[in-house]
Amino acid sequence: MIDVIKKTLLAGVGAAVITKDKIESALGDFVRQGKVSSAEARAMAEKIAEDGRREFETLSHELGEKLRDSFAGIDHRAQQRLDALEARVAALERSAAQAASAAADKIEPAAGD
């Protein structure tokens, strides 16, 4: 599961790099065509970058919460299984102790004769 998450995040980073290059290229084309000034292109690039950072932080936070919730559920289920196994072991130990005690009671009177 961790590998899938890592690959997904790396793919997202790769997409962000490609997107950044495409944005810079497109804004450069707009400047060359005279559609926007260099200052406007820089302002657009900063706004796009800020929006991207904000979106990344939001998604990172949400992913972190979901992972914590998922692992908490796993921990809870694992603890439940461990508790159930401990209860079974305790029951088997009581049963074995009772059987040993019953066997000892049967042996003692015969030894006393």
Biopython code that builds the backbone (N, CA, C, O; Angstrom):
import numpy as np
from Bio.PDB.StructureBuilder import StructureBuilder

atoms = [
    (1, "MET", "N", (0.825, -1.186, 0.000)),
    (1, "MET", "CA", (0.000, 0.000, 0.000)),
    (1, "MET", "C", (0.871, 1.252, 0.000)),
    (1, "MET", "O", (0.578, 2.219, -0.703)),
    (2, "ILE", "N", (1.951, 1.230, 0.799)),
    (2, "ILE", "CA", (2.847, 2.378, 0.863)),
    (2, "ILE", "C", (3.471, 2.629, -0.504)),
    (2, "ILE", "O", (3.614, 3.780, -0.916)),
    (3, "ASP", "N", (3.848, 1.553, -1.217)),
    (3, "ASP", "CA", (4.447, 1.719, -2.550)),
    (3, "ASP", "C", (3.482, 2.396, -3.515)),
    (3, "ASP", "O", (3.885, 3.239, -4.316)),
    (4, "VAL", "N", (2.224, 2.029, -3.436)),
    (4, "VAL", "CA", (1.216, 2.639, -4.312)),
    (4, "VAL", "C", (1.111, 4.131, -4.016)),
    (4, "VAL", "O", (1.030, 4.949, -4.933)),
    (5, "ILE", "N", (1.114, 4.474, -2.749)),
    (5, "ILE", "CA", (1.028, 5.883, -2.359)),
    (5, "ILE", "C", (2.250, 6.643, -2.851)),
    (5, "ILE", "O", (2.128, 7.747, -3.381)),
    (6, "LYS", "N", (3.443, 6.046, -2.673)),
    (6, "LYS", "CA", (4.671, 6.696, -3.134)),
    (6, "LYS", "C", (4.628, 6.928, -4.643)),
    (6, "LYS", "O", (4.956, 8.013, -5.122)),
    (7, "LYS", "N", (4.220, 5.896, -5.385)),
    (7, "LYS", "CA", (4.154, 6.021, -6.841)),
    (7, "LYS", "C", (3.149, 7.093, -7.256)),
    (7, "LYS", "O", (3.390, 7.848, -8.197)),
    (8, "THR", "N", (2.029, 7.153, -6.550)),
    (8, "THR", "CA", (1.014, 8.158, -6.855)),
    (8, "THR", "C", (1.556, 9.560, -6.609)),
    (8, "THR", "O", (1.360, 10.459, -7.426)),
    (9, "LEU", "N", (2.236, 9.743, -5.485)),
    (9, "LEU", "CA", (2.801, 11.058, -5.179)),
    (9, "LEU", "C", (3.880, 11.437, -6.181)),
    (9, "LEU", "O", (3.946, 12.586, -6.618)),
    (10, "LEU", "N", (4.733, 10.471, -6.552)),
    (10, "LEU", "CA", (5.772, 10.760, -7.539)),
    (10, "LEU", "C", (5.167, 11.092, -8.895)),
    (10, "LEU", "O", (5.671, 11.964, -9.604)),
    (11, "ALA", "N", (4.098, 10.408, -9.256)),
    (11, "ALA", "CA", (3.415, 10.719, -10.515)),
    (11, "ALA", "C", (2.846, 12.130, -10.459)),
    (11, "ALA", "O", (2.894, 12.862, -11.448)),
    (12, "GLY", "N", (2.310, 12.510, -9.309)),
    (12, "GLY", "CA", (1.777, 13.864, -9.137)),
    (12, "GLY", "C", (2.872, 14.912, -9.263)),
    (12, "GLY", "O", (2.676, 15.956, -9.886)),
    (13, "VAL", "N", (4.032, 14.627, -8.666)),
    (13, "VAL", "CA", (5.156, 15.561, -8.767)),
    (13, "VAL", "C", (5.610, 15.663, -10.219)),
    (13, "VAL", "O", (5.877, 16.758, -10.715)),
    (14, "GLY", "N", (5.695, 14.535, -10.890)),
    (14, "GLY", "CA", (6.077, 14.535, -12.305)),
    (14, "GLY", "C", (5.094, 15.329, -13.141)),
    (14, "GLY", "O", (5.497, 16.093, -14.018)),
    (15, "ALA", "N", (3.819, 15.158, -12.880)),
    (15, "ALA", "CA", (2.795, 15.909, -13.608)),
    (15, "ALA", "C", (2.922, 17.398, -13.324)),
    (15, "ALA", "O", (2.723, 18.221, -14.217)),
    (16, "ALA", "N", (3.252, 17.747, -12.083)),
    (16, "ALA", "CA", (3.411, 19.158, -11.726)),
    (16, "ALA", "C", (4.581, 19.770, -12.476)),
    (16, "ALA", "O", (4.495, 20.914, -12.923)),
    (17, "VAL", "N", (5.675, 19.028, -12.623)),
    (17, "VAL", "CA", (6.841, 19.537, -13.347)),
    (17, "VAL", "C", (6.487, 19.753, -14.807)),
    (17, "VAL", "O", (6.822, 20.785, -15.387)),
    (18, "ILE", "N", (5.813, 18.784, -15.398)),
    (18, "ILE", "CA", (5.407, 18.910, -16.803)),
    (18, "ILE", "C", (4.448, 20.090, -16.962)),
    (18, "ILE", "O", (4.569, 20.875, -17.903)),
    (19, "THR", "N", (3.497, 20.206, -16.037)),
    (19, "THR", "CA", (2.534, 21.299, -16.092)),
    (19, "THR", "C", (3.243, 22.643, -15.975)),
    (19, "THR", "O", (2.905, 23.582, -16.695)),
    (20, "LYS", "N", (4.223, 22.749, -15.076)),
    (20, "LYS", "CA", (4.978, 23.993, -14.904)),
    (20, "LYS", "C", (5.672, 24.369, -16.212)),
    (20, "LYS", "O", (5.644, 25.524, -16.638)),
    (21, "ASP", "N", (6.295, 23.368, -16.838)),
    (21, "ASP", "CA", (6.964, 23.632, -18.113)),
    (21, "ASP", "C", (5.966, 24.099, -19.174)),
    (21, "ASP", "O", (6.249, 25.029, -19.930)),
    (22, "LYS", "N", (4.812, 23.461, -19.228)),
    (22, "LYS", "CA", (3.781, 23.833, -20.207)),
    (22, "LYS", "C", (3.270, 25.253, -19.942)),
    (22, "LYS", "O", (3.061, 26.031, -20.873)),
    (23, "ILE", "N", (3.073, 25.577, -18.671)),
    (23, "ILE", "CA", (2.583, 26.916, -18.324)),
    (23, "ILE", "C", (3.612, 27.965, -18.726)),
    (23, "ILE", "O", (3.273, 28.982, -19.329)),
    (24, "GLU", "N", (4.873, 27.706, -18.384)),
    (24, "GLU", "CA", (5.923, 28.658, -18.746)),
    (24, "GLU", "C", (6.001, 28.837, -20.262)),
    (24, "GLU", "O", (6.170, 29.949, -20.762)),
    (25, "SER", "N", (5.877, 27.733, -20.974)),
    (25, "SER", "CA", (5.916, 27.794, -22.434)),
    (25, "SER", "C", (4.739, 28.596, -22.986)),
    (25, "SER", "O", (4.905, 29.448, -23.860)),
    (26, "ALA", "N", (3.543, 28.306, -22.457)),
    (26, "ALA", "CA", (2.348, 29.008, -22.932)),
    (26, "ALA", "C", (2.432, 30.498, -22.618)),
    (26, "ALA", "O", (2.099, 31.333, -23.460)),
    (27, "LEU", "N", (2.879, 30.835, -21.399)),
    (27, "LEU", "CA", (2.993, 32.248, -21.041)),
    (27, "LEU", "C", (4.062, 32.934, -21.898)),
    (27, "LEU", "O", (3.898, 34.087, -22.297)),
    (28, "GLY", "N", (5.153, 32.220, -22.176)),
    (28, "GLY", "CA", (6.185, 32.764, -23.065)),
    (28, "GLY", "C", (5.624, 33.032, -24.446)),
    (28, "GLY", "O", (5.936, 34.054, -25.057)),
    (29, "ASP", "N", (4.802, 32.128, -24.941)),
    (29, "ASP", "CA", (4.155, 32.327, -26.245)),
    (29, "ASP", "C", (3.245, 33.558, -26.214)),
    (29, "ASP", "O", (3.240, 34.342, -27.163)),
    (30, "PHE", "N", (2.478, 33.734, -25.139)),
    (30, "PHE", "CA", (1.589, 34.888, -25.017)),
    (30, "PHE", "C", (2.386, 36.193, -25.023)),
    (30, "PHE", "O", (1.979, 37.182, -25.632)),
    (31, "VAL", "N", (3.535, 36.175, -24.330)),
    (31, "VAL", "CA", (4.374, 37.375, -24.295)),
    (31, "VAL", "C", (4.905, 37.676, -25.695)),
    (31, "VAL", "O", (4.859, 38.819, -26.149)),
    (32, "ARG", "N", (5.413, 36.641, -26.380)),
    (32, "ARG", "CA", (5.947, 36.830, -27.740)),
    (32, "ARG", "C", (4.872, 37.315, -28.710)),
    (32, "ARG", "O", (5.157, 38.106, -29.609)),
    (33, "GLN", "N", (3.654, 36.850, -28.533)),
    (33, "GLN", "CA", (2.558, 37.252, -29.410)),
    (33, "GLN", "C", (1.986, 38.619, -29.028)),
    (33, "GLN", "O", (1.153, 39.179, -29.742)),
    (34, "GLY", "N", (2.446, 39.141, -27.897)),
    (34, "GLY", "CA", (1.972, 40.453, -27.457)),
    (34, "GLY", "C", (0.624, 40.417, -26.773)),
    (34, "GLY", "O", (0.012, 41.464, -26.562)),
    (35, "LYS", "N", (0.147, 39.235, -26.421)),
    (35, "LYS", "CA", (-1.159, 39.124, -25.758)),
    (35, "LYS", "C", (-1.089, 39.586, -24.308)),
    (35, "LYS", "O", (-2.066, 40.112, -23.774)),
    (36, "VAL", "N", (0.064, 39.391, -23.669)),
    (36, "VAL", "CA", (0.265, 39.855, -22.293)),
    (36, "VAL", "C", (1.675, 40.410, -22.180)),
    (36, "VAL", "O", (2.567, 40.073, -22.959)),
    (37, "SER", "N", (1.847, 41.266, -21.192)),
    (37, "SER", "CA", (3.189, 41.806, -20.958)),
    (37, "SER", "C", (3.993, 40.798, -20.140)),
    (37, "SER", "O", (3.449, 39.849, -19.577)),
    (38, "SER", "N", (5.280, 41.029, -20.094)),
    (38, "SER", "CA", (6.150, 40.159, -19.316)),
    (38, "SER", "C", (5.759, 40.185, -17.841)),
    (38, "SER", "O", (5.766, 39.151, -17.173)),
    (39, "ALA", "N", (5.419, 41.364, -17.338)),
    (39, "ALA", "CA", (5.012, 41.505, -15.933)),
    (39, "ALA", "C", (3.713, 40.749, -15.675)),
    (39, "ALA", "O", (3.563, 40.095, -14.642)),
    (40, "GLU", "N", (2.772, 40.840, -16.619)),
    (40, "GLU", "CA", (1.503, 40.116, -16.462)),
    (40, "GLU", "C", (1.737, 38.609, -16.484)),
    (40, "GLU", "O", (1.119, 37.865, -15.721)),
    (41, "ALA", "N", (2.632, 38.166, -17.363)),
    (41, "ALA", "CA", (2.938, 36.737, -17.446)),
    (41, "ALA", "C", (3.560, 36.258, -16.134)),
    (41, "ALA", "O", (3.236, 35.177, -15.641)),
    (42, "ARG", "N", (4.461, 37.078, -15.571)),
    (42, "ARG", "CA", (5.089, 36.723, -14.298)),
    (42, "ARG", "C", (4.035, 36.643, -13.191)),
    (42, "ARG", "O", (4.064, 35.726, -12.371)),
    (43, "ALA", "N", (3.105, 37.605, -13.168)),
    (43, "ALA", "CA", (2.040, 37.618, -12.165)),
    (43, "ALA", "C", (1.142, 36.386, -12.322)),
    (43, "ALA", "O", (0.754, 35.756, -11.338)),
    (44, "MET", "N", (0.825, 36.058, -13.561)),
    (44, "MET", "CA", (0.010, 34.850, -13.812)),
    (44, "MET", "C", (0.746, 33.604, -13.325)),
    (44, "MET", "O", (0.156, 32.740, -12.677)),
    (45, "ALA", "N", (2.023, 33.520, -13.639)),
    (45, "ALA", "CA", (2.816, 32.352, -13.230)),
    (45, "ALA", "C", (2.857, 32.244, -11.719)),
    (45, "ALA", "O", (2.727, 31.145, -11.180)),
    (46, "GLU", "N", (3.034, 33.361, -11.019)),
    (46, "GLU", "CA", (3.054, 33.337, -9.548)),
    (46, "GLU", "C", (1.708, 32.907, -8.989)),
    (46, "GLU", "O", (1.648, 32.138, -8.030)),
    (47, "LYS", "N", (0.617, 33.405, -9.593)),
    (47, "LYS", "CA", (-0.724, 33.023, -9.120)),
    (47, "LYS", "C", (-0.963, 31.532, -9.340)),
    (47, "LYS", "O", (-1.480, 30.842, -8.462)),
    (48, "ILE", "N", (-0.592, 31.051, -10.500)),
    (48, "ILE", "CA", (-0.771, 29.622, -10.800)),
    (48, "ILE", "C", (0.072, 28.784, -9.843)),
    (48, "ILE", "O", (-0.388, 27.761, -9.335)),
    (49, "ALA", "N", (1.303, 29.217, -9.599)),
    (49, "ALA", "CA", (2.177, 28.479, -8.682)),
    (49, "ALA", "C", (1.603, 28.482, -7.271)),
    (49, "ALA", "O", (1.608, 27.450, -6.600)),
    (50, "GLU", "N", (1.112, 29.625, -6.816)),
    (50, "GLU", "CA", (0.526, 29.718, -5.469)),
    (50, "GLU", "C", (-0.703, 28.836, -5.361)),
    (50, "GLU", "O", (-0.877, 28.123, -4.373)),
    (51, "ASP", "N", (-1.559, 28.884, -6.380)),
    (51, "ASP", "CA", (-2.752, 28.021, -6.385)),
    (51, "ASP", "C", (-2.346, 26.553, -6.349)),
    (51, "ASP", "O", (-2.962, 25.750, -5.648)),
    (52, "GLY", "N", (-1.314, 26.206, -7.102)),
    (52, "GLY", "CA", (-0.828, 24.826, -7.117)),
    (52, "GLY", "C", (-0.284, 24.403, -5.764)),
    (52, "GLY", "O", (-0.549, 23.293, -5.304)),
    (53, "ARG", "N", (0.483, 25.292, -5.121)),
    (53, "ARG", "CA", (1.012, 24.984, -3.782)),
    (53, "ARG", "C", (-0.117, 24.787, -2.786)),
    (53, "ARG", "O", (-0.100, 23.851, -1.987)),
    (54, "ARG", "N", (-1.095, 25.677, -2.842)),
    (54, "ARG", "CA", (-2.232, 25.580, -1.922)),
    (54, "ARG", "C", (-2.985, 24.266, -2.137)),
    (54, "ARG", "O", (-3.340, 23.582, -1.178)),
    (55, "GLU", "N", (-3.222, 23.923, -3.397)),
    (55, "GLU", "CA", (-3.920, 22.669, -3.712)),
    (55, "GLU", "C", (-3.107, 21.469, -3.235)),
    (55, "GLU", "O", (-3.661, 20.517, -2.684)),
    (56, "PHE", "N", (-1.786, 21.517, -3.450)),
    (56, "PHE", "CA", (-0.921, 20.421, -3.008)),
    (56, "PHE", "C", (-0.972, 20.275, -1.490)),
    (56, "PHE", "O", (-1.063, 19.158, -0.979)),
    (57, "GLU", "N", (-0.915, 21.383, -0.770)),
    (57, "GLU", "CA", (-0.971, 21.329, 0.694)),
    (57, "GLU", "C", (-2.299, 20.760, 1.171)),
    (57, "GLU", "O", (-2.345, 19.959, 2.105)),
    (58, "THR", "N", (-3.378, 21.181, 0.521)),
    (58, "THR", "CA", (-4.701, 20.670, 0.886)),
    (58, "THR", "C", (-4.778, 19.162, 0.651)),
    (58, "THR", "O", (-5.227, 18.408, 1.514)),
    (59, "LEU", "N", (-4.333, 18.738, -0.527)),
    (59, "LEU", "CA", (-4.376, 17.308, -0.839)),
    (59, "LEU", "C", (-3.447, 16.513, 0.070)),
    (59, "LEU", "O", (-3.788, 15.404, 0.483)),
    (60, "SER", "N", (-2.276, 17.065, 0.388)),
    (60, "SER", "CA", (-1.351, 16.396, 1.300)),
    (60, "SER", "C", (-1.988, 16.210, 2.666)),
    (60, "SER", "O", (-1.896, 15.142, 3.270)),
    (61, "HIS", "N", (-2.629, 17.257, 3.140)),
    (61, "HIS", "CA", (-3.282, 17.196, 4.446)),
    (61, "HIS", "C", (-4.396, 16.142, 4.443)),
    (61, "HIS", "O", (-4.498, 15.330, 5.362)),
    (62, "GLU", "N", (-5.221, 16.169, 3.403)),
    (62, "GLU", "CA", (-6.314, 15.196, 3.298)),
    (62, "GLU", "C", (-5.777, 13.775, 3.198)),
    (62, "GLU", "O", (-6.314, 12.865, 3.829)),
    (63, "LEU", "N", (-4.725, 13.576, 2.415)),
    (63, "LEU", "CA", (-4.133, 12.253, 2.284)),
    (63, "LEU", "C", (-3.584, 11.788, 3.623)),
    (63, "LEU", "O", (-3.769, 10.632, 4.005)),
    (64, "GLY", "N", (-2.914, 12.675, 4.331)),
    (64, "GLY", "CA", (-2.378, 12.332, 5.649)),
    (64, "GLY", "C", (-3.474, 11.893, 6.601)),
    (64, "GLY", "O", (-3.322, 10.906, 7.321)),
    (65, "GLU", "N", (-4.582, 12.627, 6.606)),
    (65, "GLU", "CA", (-5.709, 12.268, 7.474)),
    (65, "GLU", "C", (-6.286, 10.907, 7.096)),
    (65, "GLU", "O", (-6.579, 10.083, 7.962)),
    (66, "LYS", "N", (-6.444, 10.684, 5.794)),
    (66, "LYS", "CA", (-7.004, 9.406, 5.345)),
    (66, "LYS", "C", (-6.079, 8.254, 5.696)),
    (66, "LYS", "O", (-6.541, 7.186, 6.099)),
    (67, "LEU", "N", (-4.778, 8.461, 5.547)),
    (67, "LEU", "CA", (-3.823, 7.410, 5.908)),
    (67, "LEU", "C", (-3.864, 7.135, 7.405)),
    (67, "LEU", "O", (-3.845, 5.979, 7.827)),
    (68, "ARG", "N", (-3.919, 8.198, 8.212)),
    (68, "ARG", "CA", (-4.000, 8.004, 9.663)),
    (68, "ARG", "C", (-5.263, 7.241, 10.022)),
    (68, "ARG", "O", (-5.228, 6.326, 10.844)),
    (69, "ASP", "N", (-6.385, 7.617, 9.404)),
    (69, "ASP", "CA", (-7.641, 6.917, 9.671)),
    (69, "ASP", "C", (-7.554, 5.455, 9.260)),
    (69, "ASP", "O", (-8.021, 4.572, 9.979)),
    (70, "SER", "N", (-6.953, 5.201, 8.096)),
    (70, "SER", "CA", (-6.820, 3.826, 7.603)),
    (70, "SER", "C", (-5.955, 3.001, 8.545)),
    (70, "SER", "O", (-6.317, 1.885, 8.918)),
    (71, "PHE", "N", (-4.803, 3.561, 8.928)),
    (71, "PHE", "CA", (-3.909, 2.817, 9.811)),
    (71, "PHE", "C", (-4.498, 2.663, 11.201)),
    (71, "PHE", "O", (-4.252, 1.657, 11.867)),
    (72, "ALA", "N", (-5.271, 3.641, 11.651)),
    (72, "ALA", "CA", (-5.934, 3.520, 12.949)),
    (72, "ALA", "C", (-6.927, 2.364, 12.902)),
    (72, "ALA", "O", (-7.044, 1.600, 13.860)),
    (73, "GLY", "N", (-7.637, 2.239, 11.791)),
    (73, "GLY", "CA", (-8.574, 1.123, 11.635)),
    (73, "GLY", "C", (-7.854, -0.204, 11.627)),
    (73, "GLY", "O", (-8.329, -1.179, 12.211)),
    (74, "ILE", "N", (-6.704, -0.246, 10.966)),
    (74, "ILE", "CA", (-5.915, -1.476, 10.936)),
    (74, "ILE", "C", (-5.422, -1.806, 12.337)),
    (74, "ILE", "O", (-5.497, -2.954, 12.775)),
    (75, "ASP", "N", (-4.915, -0.787, 13.042)),
    (75, "ASP", "CA", (-4.440, -0.999, 14.409)),
    (75, "ASP", "C", (-5.567, -1.489, 15.300)),
    (75, "ASP", "O", (-5.377, -2.387, 16.119)),
    (76, "HIS", "N", (-6.751, -0.890, 15.134)),
    (76, "HIS", "CA", (-7.899, -1.292, 15.951)),
    (76, "HIS", "C", (-8.284, -2.739, 15.668)),
    (76, "HIS", "O", (-8.524, -3.514, 16.593)),
    (77, "ARG", "N", (-8.343, -3.103, 14.390)),
    (77, "ARG", "CA", (-8.691, -4.482, 14.036)),
    (77, "ARG", "C", (-7.626, -5.455, 14.530)),
    (77, "ARG", "O", (-7.949, -6.539, 15.017)),
    (78, "ALA", "N", (-6.361, -5.072, 14.405)),
    (78, "ALA", "CA", (-5.277, -5.936, 14.882)),
    (78, "ALA", "C", (-5.380, -6.114, 16.396)),
    (78, "ALA", "O", (-5.168, -7.213, 16.907)),
    (79, "GLN", "N", (-5.702, -5.048, 17.107)),
    (79, "GLN", "CA", (-5.844, -5.140, 18.557)),
    (79, "GLN", "C", (-7.017, -6.036, 18.921)),
    (79, "GLN", "O", (-6.930, -6.816, 19.869)),
    (80, "GLN", "N", (-8.111, -5.935, 18.180)),
    (80, "GLN", "CA", (-9.263, -6.807, 18.434)),
    (80, "GLN", "C", (-8.887, -8.272, 18.230)),
    (80, "GLN", "O", (-9.262, -9.134, 19.025)),
    (81, "ARG", "N", (-8.142, -8.547, 17.157)),
    (81, "ARG", "CA", (-7.721, -9.930, 16.902)),
    (81, "ARG", "C", (-6.795, -10.416, 18.000)),
    (81, "ARG", "O", (-6.907, -11.557, 18.448)),
    (82, "LEU", "N", (-5.885, -9.565, 18.435)),
    (82, "LEU", "CA", (-4.958, -9.929, 19.502)),
    (82, "LEU", "C", (-5.720, -10.214, 20.793)),
    (82, "LEU", "O", (-5.430, -11.192, 21.481)),
    (83, "ASP", "N", (-6.688, -9.369, 21.124)),
    (83, "ASP", "CA", (-7.499, -9.583, 22.323)),
    (83, "ASP", "C", (-8.256, -10.910, 22.243)),
    (83, "ASP", "O", (-8.335, -11.644, 23.228)),
    (84, "ALA", "N", (-8.809, -11.213, 21.071)),
    (84, "ALA", "CA", (-9.544, -12.473, 20.895)),
    (84, "ALA", "C", (-8.610, -13.671, 21.054)),
    (84, "ALA", "O", (-8.969, -14.664, 21.686)),
    (85, "LEU", "N", (-7.413, -13.573, 20.479)),
    (85, "LEU", "CA", (-6.450, -14.669, 20.620)),
    (85, "LEU", "C", (-6.012, -14.845, 22.070)),
    (85, "LEU", "O", (-5.868, -15.972, 22.544)),
    (86, "GLU", "N", (-5.799, -13.733, 22.776)),
    (86, "GLU", "CA", (-5.422, -13.826, 24.186)),
    (86, "GLU", "C", (-6.530, -14.481, 25.002)),
    (86, "GLU", "O", (-6.251, -15.269, 25.906)),
    (87, "ALA", "N", (-7.776, -14.164, 24.691)),
    (87, "ALA", "CA", (-8.909, -14.774, 25.392)),
    (87, "ALA", "C", (-8.961, -16.274, 25.113)),
    (87, "ALA", "O", (-9.230, -17.067, 26.015)),
    (88, "ARG", "N", (-8.700, -16.665, 23.856)),
    (88, "ARG", "CA", (-8.699, -18.096, 23.517)),
    (88, "ARG", "C", (-7.573, -18.827, 24.238)),
    (88, "ARG", "O", (-7.778, -19.927, 24.750)),
    (89, "VAL", "N", (-6.388, -18.227, 24.283)),
    (89, "VAL", "CA", (-5.260, -18.847, 24.969)),
    (89, "VAL", "C", (-5.572, -18.995, 26.455)),
    (89, "VAL", "O", (-5.284, -20.038, 27.043)),
    (90, "ALA", "N", (-6.155, -17.967, 27.070)),
    (90, "ALA", "CA", (-6.509, -18.033, 28.493)),
    (90, "ALA", "C", (-7.531, -19.142, 28.732)),
    (90, "ALA", "O", (-7.431, -19.875, 29.717)),
    (91, "ALA", "N", (-8.512, -19.270, 27.839)),
    (91, "ALA", "CA", (-9.518, -20.333, 27.983)),
    (91, "ALA", "C", (-8.869, -21.709, 27.847)),
    (91, "ALA", "O", (-9.195, -22.627, 28.600)),
    (92, "LEU", "N", (-7.957, -21.854, 26.894)),
    (92, "LEU", "CA", (-7.260, -23.135, 26.732)),
    (92, "LEU", "C", (-6.388, -23.441, 27.949)),
    (92, "LEU", "O", (-6.309, -24.593, 28.377)),
    (93, "GLU", "N", (-5.745, -22.437, 28.500)),
    (93, "GLU", "CA", (-4.919, -22.654, 29.691)),
    (93, "GLU", "C", (-5.785, -23.094, 30.869)),
    (93, "GLU", "O", (-5.400, -23.998, 31.611)),
    (94, "ARG", "N", (-6.955, -22.464, 31.050)),
    (94, "ARG", "CA", (-7.873, -22.881, 32.122)),
    (94, "ARG", "C", (-8.329, -24.308, 31.900)),
    (94, "ARG", "O", (-8.373, -25.109, 32.834)),
    (95, "SER", "N", (-8.670, -24.623, 30.658)),
    (95, "SER", "CA", (-9.130, -25.970, 30.329)),
    (95, "SER", "C", (-8.027, -26.998, 30.586)),
    (95, "SER", "O", (-8.283, -28.072, 31.129)),
    (96, "ALA", "N", (-6.801, -26.659, 30.191)),
    (96, "ALA", "CA", (-5.677, -27.576, 30.427)),
    (96, "ALA", "C", (-5.411, -27.730, 31.915)),
    (96, "ALA", "O", (-5.110, -28.833, 32.371)),
    (97, "ALA", "N", (-5.514, -26.661, 32.677)),
    (97, "ALA", "CA", (-5.292, -26.729, 34.132)),
    (97, "ALA", "C", (-6.368, -27.582, 34.791)),
    (97, "ALA", "O", (-6.069, -28.368, 35.690)),
    (98, "GLN", "N", (-7.627, -27.436, 34.350)),
    (98, "GLN", "CA", (-8.714, -28.239, 34.908)),
    (98, "GLN", "C", (-8.515, -29.716, 34.575)),
    (98, "GLN", "O", (-8.731, -30.585, 35.420)),
    (99, "ALA", "N", (-8.102, -29.993, 33.344)),
    (99, "ALA", "CA", (-7.870, -31.380, 32.942)),
    (99, "ALA", "C", (-6.714, -31.974, 33.745)),
    (99, "ALA", "O", (-6.782, -33.130, 34.161)),
    (100, "ALA", "N", (-5.669, -31.205, 33.962)),
    (100, "ALA", "CA", (-4.526, -31.691, 34.740)),
    (100, "ALA", "C", (-4.940, -31.921, 36.189)),
    (100, "ALA", "O", (-4.518, -32.898, 36.807)),
    (101, "SER", "N", (-5.756, -31.033, 36.729)),
    (101, "SER", "CA", (-6.222, -31.174, 38.105)),
    (101, "SER", "C", (-7.110, -32.412, 38.244)),
    (101, "SER", "O", (-6.998, -33.160, 39.215)),
    (102, "ALA", "N", (-7.990, -32.620, 37.267)),
    (102, "ALA", "CA", (-8.878, -33.794, 37.300)),
    (102, "ALA", "C", (-8.059, -35.070, 37.186)),
    (102, "ALA", "O", (-8.357, -36.057, 37.859)),
    (103, "ALA", "N", (-7.050, -35.063, 36.358)),
    (103, "ALA", "CA", (-6.185, -36.240, 36.203)),
    (103, "ALA", "C", (-5.419, -36.481, 37.485)),
    (103, "ALA", "O", (-5.242, -37.628, 37.895)),
    (104, "ALA", "N", (-4.961, -35.415, 38.123)),
    (104, "ALA", "CA", (-4.221, -35.575, 39.378)),
    (104, "ALA", "C", (-5.128, -36.103, 40.470)),
    (104, "ALA", "O", (-4.695, -36.912, 41.291)),
    (105, "ASP", "N", (-6.394, -35.659, 40.500)),
    (105, "ASP", "CA", (-7.347, -36.165, 41.506)),
    (105, "ASP", "C", (-7.594, -37.652, 41.323)),
    (105, "ASP", "O", (-7.760, -38.368, 42.310)),
    (106, "LYS", "N", (-7.623, -38.129, 40.108)),
    (106, "LYS", "CA", (-7.851, -39.540, 39.836)),
    (106, "LYS", "C", (-6.635, -40.367, 40.232)),
    (106, "LYS", "O", (-6.773, -41.512, 40.662)),
    (107, "ILE", "N", (-5.455, -39.795, 40.089)),
    (107, "ILE", "CA", (-4.219, -40.524, 40.392)),
    (107, "ILE", "C", (-3.969, -40.569, 41.903)),
    (107, "ILE", "O", (-3.505, -41.592, 42.405)),
    (108, "GLU", "N", (-4.261, -39.497, 42.641)),
    (108, "GLU", "CA", (-3.964, -39.433, 44.065)),
    (108, "GLU", "C", (-4.688, -40.506, 44.884)),
    (108, "GLU", "O", (-4.029, -41.162, 45.691)),
    (109, "PRO", "N", (-5.989, -40.728, 44.734)),
    (109, "PRO", "CA", (-6.613, -41.774, 45.537)),
    (109, "PRO", "C", (-6.023, -43.150, 45.260)),
    (109, "PRO", "O", (-5.892, -43.965, 46.173)),
    (110, "ALA", "N", (-5.673, -43.408, 44.031)),
    (110, "ALA", "CA", (-5.092, -44.713, 43.709)),
    (110, "ALA", "C", (-3.730, -44.830, 44.352)),
    (110, "ALA", "O", (-3.357, -45.927, 44.767)),
    (111, "ALA", "N", (-2.987, -43.785, 44.454)),
    (111, "ALA", "CA", (-1.655, -43.809, 45.055)),
    (111, "ALA", "C", (-1.766, -43.961, 46.555)),
    (111, "ALA", "O", (-0.858, -44.511, 47.179)),
    (112, "GLY", "N", (-2.846, -43.494, 47.158)),
    (112, "GLY", "CA", (-3.038, -43.575, 48.622)),
    (112, "GLY", "C", (-3.458, -44.955, 49.069)),
    (112, "GLY", "O", (-3.360, -45.230, 50.264)),
    (113, "ASP", "N", (-3.911, -45.831, 48.224)),
    (113, "ASP", "CA", (-4.383, -47.169, 48.601)),
    (113, "ASP", "C", (-3.295, -48.060, 48.972)),
    (113, "ASP", "O", (-3.534, -49.219, 49.313)),
]
sb = StructureBuilder()
sb.init_structure("model")
sb.init_model(0)
sb.init_chain("A")
sb.init_seg("    ")
for serial, (resi, resn, name, xyz) in enumerate(atoms, 1):
    if name == "N":
        sb.init_residue(resn, " ", resi, " ")
    sb.init_atom(name, np.array(xyz, "f"), 0.0, 1.0, " ", f" {name:<3s}", serial, name[0])
structure = sb.get_structure()
